[in-house]
Amino acid sequence: MSSHNIINPQKPTKQAVLDNNELKYWISFSKIYQLNPLRFRKVLKHFSNLEIAWQADATSLVKSGLEDNVAQEIVAQRNDINPDDELAKLEKENINVVTTRDDNYPELLKEIYDYPPLLYYRGSLNCLEGFCLGVVGTRKFTSYGRQTTEEIVGDLARSKVTIVSGLALGIDAIAHWACLNAGGLTVAVIGSGLDWQNIYPSTNRMLAQKIIDGGGCVISEYPIGTMPAKFTFPQRNRLIAGLSWGTLVIEAPERSGALITAKHTLEQNRETFAVPGNIYNKNSQGTNNLIKQGAKMVTSAGDVLEEFNLQQTMDFTSADKPQPGSPEEEKILNILTREPIHIDKLVKQSNIKINVLSGILSVMEISGVIKDLGGKNYIIK
C-alpha cells in the first residue's frame, strides 16, 4: 500500500504513486472551494497531470467540463496560492495526504457519488482496512444515551470493529472514548482543516491526539487553514457514512445532524441501525422514526455483529457475573440492574443506612462491579 508521508521522508514507507512535485498541485486545487469533488474529477480526467491544469488558462479549464465562472475563479484564486508553500505547511503540521491515485485510499469511500479526490489525515489509515461502523448521535445526550453508547461501542470495539464518528461533543465523543477504553481503533472525521488550532471543538483536541496515539486516525477533506463552518459538518457526514459498512444512530431528536449521516447511509446503500428510546423523550424521536422507516433496531452489539455475520471475539451472553464481597454487596447486586437506580431508592430497598451504603457503593465502583452514571444513579456493570 502507498501513502504520502510528506512529513518524515526518512520514515520507511512504500512507494507513493505521486511525488511531492505533483502532490502539491492536488493540495493547491483542494484550496479552491468552488472546485467540488465532481468538478475536481473532471479536471483530473482532462489533463495529463495537475501541474499542467494549474497553469492552464480559463478556456482550457472550461474544455475540461468546468463552468466558465468556476474556471475564472480558479485562475483568479491561484494567484494567491503557492503550491510549494502549501506543501511546506503540511510538513510543518505533520499532516499526511492520500489521493485517489494511491492504493490505500479507502475503497469503501470510492463507492459514494461525490468521494473527495484527496484526504488529509493524521495517524494511520490501516485502521480503515477492518470492519468499520459509523456511530453518531446528539450533542445533548442523556444518561441513557451515554450508558448505551459506552456499552454497545465498548463491546463492538472488543470485537475488533473500528468505530467511525465525528469528534463532536456528545455521543460522538463518548463513542470515541468508549472505543479507546476498550482497546479498539477509532476514526474521527472532522469538518475543518487538520491544523491543531482549527480542530473543532477545541475541547476534543486531546481526544484527537488519543485517537492517533491509539492507532486510529483523524481525517478531513478540507485543507489546513479551513475553519469549521455551518456547511462543513453536514458535508463531512457523508464521509462518516462512506467510510463505514453501516451507521448506528444513538439518541437523535427529529432535527439532528446524526440523521443527516443516516440519510447519507441510506443513499449509499449501507445498513442503518438505531437504538430505540423512550417515546416521551425528544432525543428518541429521531432514532424511533428511523426504526419505523426500516432501520435495524439495536439493543446490543450482537445485533450489529449478527447483521454482518461477523465472528464475535467475545461472548456477550456468558460474561462472568460480578461476585459480591460481603452480604451487603450481595443485597445491592440483587437490586441493581442495567436500569439506573438512585441511591435513595437503594436505601429503601436494601435497608442499609445511607452513610454505610455510600461507602459500600464507592468500594464496589472502584472494583468495577457497579457504575455511577451521575447524580448517584447506579447500574450493575
Phi, psi and omega in degrees: 000149182244158180201152177266091174269079187280358184276315187232087185299337181282342181292128182297120176220160176287158186299127177280150180292317181258139171274170185297334181294326176274322184300324183298334178280327172300314180298317183293318177297327181291344179279350180267106189301322183295343181271080180290171184307320182291320177292321179302318182293329176296318179296315180300321182287326186279319185262146181292330171205165186281345174294318177295318179297322182296330182264357184289151176277174185299322181298317179293323179293323178295325179295339178283350179113003179279151173292153184301319182293327178290317178300316179296323180294321178297314180300320181289316186286330185291344175295336181259006182240122177254110184304321179295321179294321180296321177294318180296324179297319179294320178300317180295325184271358182059045180248133179259165180227138171234136181244170180292349176276352184266148181295331185261018168294132186305119184297319180300323183294329180294346182279346182274160188297314187242052179295143182286140180295334177215154178233141171263142180207152169243139180103210184240132177281353182301331182296342180277356181280342179272194179281121184249137177231129174283137176229120184221165179180184185287154174286326183265074186278163174254175177297327176296317179298317178297313183299311182293322179296311182298319183287309184292313181294320178302315179294321177296317180297321178291342175264019174068027173272129176278128183263126179249127179211191192248010178063009181286163173297154176093222186301321180303308182296319179299320179296315178300312182296318180299321179294313179298316181295336178269004180079020182264179178257140180219153183235131177250125176252120188247162183256041179203181174290163183269002173294138191305324183290345180253355177294127189234140356284154183300330181293345180256013178293325176295320177299318178302318180293322178297320179299315179295313181298333182275005178097002178267202179207160174244129190235147172209148172269356185265139179292160179298149184095349179283119179276149178298139181219166184302323184277341185287333183286313175300325181292320181289339181298330178293333179285322176302314178293319184291333179275354190241151176286336178196171181229132177254123178257125180240109182063114178201123174292177184300323178250102186212143175299331179299327180287335174294318177298318178298321178297315177298321180300315179296317180296330181270008179058039175254167182282137177248133180235153178210144176268125180289158180214180179301127183294344180264358181260126184298334179290349180259353184298316181293314182291319179297323177294322178299318179296319178297330181273000175118357177295146180285129179285135181239124174240357176201164178299329180302330179297321179288314181298321179295320181301323183259009180053041179276138177285124182283138178263003173216157181260111183283340188264340184242030178297143181298133177283144179298139181261129180289147179260357180197165177302324179295317179296322179297320179298318180293317181295330178287340180268317186289146175224196174279354176270126183302136176235128182286151183301326179298321178290324177296322178301314182293317185282332182264342185060030175256132181301145189298324180291324177287317181299318180301317179294318179296316180298322179297315179297317181294326178289318178299323181280357175082015181278322180231175180217137173269115180281359183113141180069026179063034175255117190250149172226162173276143181265000000 
